[in-house]
Amino acid sequence: MPEIPESAITETFLAASGPGGQNVNKVATAVQMRVDVYALGLQPYAFRKLRVLAGRKMTSSGELVFTVRAYRTREANREEARRRLNEMIEEAHQRDARRIKTRPSRAAKARRVDSKKKKATIKKTRGKPTLD
């Protein structure tokens, strides 16, 4: 997995809601981390998977945005944001297993057709009786 360059990361600190009491009103402890995905130099398969994993966290200009306000200190929120970023990039680098195409056997096709015929005859016998 490639190292994340510091030049690709921009952090801003915001006033957070949540735990912290009156301190929340005075100190900007929540972190909003923006990461330029193009600066990471990901492989094409990893970039595609990262775009899917990120969902709404990725902007149309190719920036990943993490907002973390889980902790009372800037440092803890910053570490959490970086941990989430690393986790997402690691997951994007894991390749999916290739699907092996399979076909139903001739016997399976025959069984399917037989059951359809049987069901059709059962349904044909239903209905109003005819007066012969």
C-alpha positions in Angstrom: 0.0 0.0 0.0 1.4 3.4 -0.9 2.3 6.0 1.7 -0.1 9.0 1.9 1.8 12.2 1.1 1.1 15.1 3.5 0.6 17.4 0.5 -2.6 15.5 -0.4 -4.2 16.1 3.0 -5.9 19.3 4.1 -7.2 19.6 7.7 -9.6 22.2 9.1 -10.9 22.3 12.7 -14.5 23.0 13.5 -16.6 23.6 16.5 -18.0 20.2 17.4 -21.2 19.0 19.0 -21.2 16.1 21.3 -19.1 15.3 24.5 -17.1 18.1 26.1 -19.6 20.2 28.1 -19.0 24.0 27.9 -15.6 23.3 26.3 -17.4 22.4 23.1 -18.6 26.1 22.8 -15.1 27.5 23.1 -12.7 25.1 21.3 -12.7 23.8 17.7 -12.0 20.1 18.3 -13.8 18.4 15.3 -11.6 17.8 12.3 -12.6 17.9 8.7 -10.0 16.2 6.6 -9.9 16.5 2.8 -7.7 14.2 0.8 -6.9 14.7 -2.9 -7.4 11.1 -4.3 -5.5 11.9 -7.5 -2.4 12.8 -5.6 -2.3 9.3 -4.0 -1.4 7.7 -7.3 -3.7 4.7 -6.9 -3.9 1.8 -9.3 -7.0 2.0 -11.5 -8.7 -0.9 -9.9 -8.1 0.6 -6.4 -9.4 4.0 -7.5 -12.6 2.5 -8.8 -13.2 0.5 -5.7 -12.3 3.5 -3.5 -14.9 5.6 -5.3 -17.5 2.9 -4.6 -16.5 2.5 -0.9 -16.4 6.3 -0.3 -19.9 6.9 -1.7 -21.0 10.4 -0.6 -17.6 11.0 1.1 -16.0 11.6 -2.3 -16.7 14.8 -4.1 -17.0 15.2 -7.9 -13.6 16.9 -7.9 -12.0 13.7 -6.5 -11.6 14.7 -2.8 -12.4 12.4 0.1 -13.9 14.3 3.0 -13.9 12.9 6.5 -15.5 14.8 9.4 -14.7 13.4 12.8 -16.1 14.7 16.1 -16.0 11.6 18.2 -13.5 12.7 20.8 -12.9 15.7 23.0 -9.4 16.6 21.7 -8.1 17.7 18.3 -5.4 15.1 18.3 -7.7 12.2 19.0 -10.1 13.3 16.2 -7.2 13.8 13.8 -5.9 10.3 14.5 -9.4 8.8 14.0 -9.7 10.6 10.6 -6.4 9.3 9.5 -7.2 5.8 10.7 -10.5 5.8 8.7 -8.6 7.0 5.6 -6.0 4.3 5.9 -8.7 1.7 6.5 -10.6 2.7 3.4 -7.5 2.8 1.2 -6.4 -0.7 2.4 -9.8 -2.0 1.6 -9.7 -0.5 -1.8 -6.4 -2.3 -2.5 -7.9 -5.7 -1.8 -8.9 -7.3 -5.2 -12.2 -9.0 -5.5 -12.1 -12.7 -6.5 -12.8 -13.3 -10.2 -16.1 -14.9 -10.9 -16.0 -18.2 -12.8 -18.9 -18.6 -15.2 -20.8 -21.8 -14.8 -23.5 -23.4 -17.0 -26.4 -25.7 -15.9 -25.8 -29.3 -17.0 -28.0 -31.0 -19.7 -29.7 -33.1 -17.0 -30.5 -29.9 -14.9 -32.0 -28.3 -18.0 -34.1 -31.4 -18.7 -35.4 -31.5 -15.1 -36.3 -27.8 -15.3 -38.3 -28.4 -18.5 -40.0 -31.5 -17.1 -41.1 -29.7 -14.0 -42.5 -26.8 -16.1 -44.4 -29.3 -18.3 -45.8 -31.0 -15.2 -46.9 -27.6 -13.7 -48.5 -26.6 -17.0 -50.6 -29.8 -17.1 -51.7 -29.3 -13.5 -52.8 -25.8 -14.3 -54.6 -26.9 -17.5 -56.8 -29.4 -15.6 -58.0 -26.6 -13.3 -60.9 -24.4 -14.3 -64.6 -24.9 -14.9 -65.7 -28.4 -16.0 -67.2 -28.6 -19.5 -70.6 -30.0 -20.1 -70.1 -32.9 -22.5 
